[in-house]
Amino acid sequence: MLTRPRYSDNEFEYRHVQLPKAMLKAIPAEYHDKSKGTLKLLWEEEWRGMGITQVRGVAVMFSG
């Protein structure tokens, strides 16, 4: 996974993560934006609920 530097506005902090295509199959369909061919923006609870964690600037997805 590739991560981009964090940035924020007055309300939120943002983190952009690029997942390998093979990992996209593990993401439930309701998180895909089929019109754009991308994932929708996820709240922290959503991506953590899928087993994605971030450790020292690296995003990791656990499958199992």
PyMOL commands that set and color helices and strands:
alter all, ss='L'
color gray80, all
select helices_A, chain A and resi 21-24+29-31+44-49
alter helices_A, ss='H'
color red, helices_A
select strands_A, chain A and resi 2-3+7-8+13-14+17-18+32-33+38-39+52-55+58-61
alter strands_A, ss='S'
color yellow, strands_A
deselect
rebuild
show_as cartoon
